[in-house]
């Protein structure tokens, strides 16, 4: 696969949504293409409206830097090499867990961003969605 199309993005969302239902946490789930552009987004019933923007930005961040946002969060703490990165890209950078690059054949083809629960929950739901592509 060379890119994330809408059909693939829908499969990623479906897998992530199934995981969110399994853990009982409504989520916002966004999928971006290789350019970091939004392909699709869902807000599960009961998911926070404030997490819509966060999920989209997590997907963008993960693709922009080809890194899981939970790992970027570690590197962006005070005294670390990427401290202050969250202020770049006109505020589009999210350094909370829940964003994961989508890879195929060793190449990043997009990203998923999830928001609405704890960082651990967001990351677990994103992993479930990412497993569709990798």
Number of C-alpha atoms within 10 A of each C-alpha: 12 12 18 24 17 14 11 16 26 19 15 27 28 17 18 29 25 14 21 25 13 11 12 11 19 20 29 30 35 32 36 31 24 22 14 21 15 19 19 19 20 18 20 17 10 11 18 15 14 11 18 21 15 25 29 29 26 33 34 32 29 30 28 18 13 21 17 27 28 22 15 24 18 16 16 17 14 10 9 11 11 14 15 12 18 17 11 10 10 7 10 19 22 27 24 23 25 31 40 29 33 33 22 15 10 8 15 20 24 32 38 38 39 39 33 25 20 13 17 13 21 26 24 19 31 34 24 19 30 26 13 17 20 15
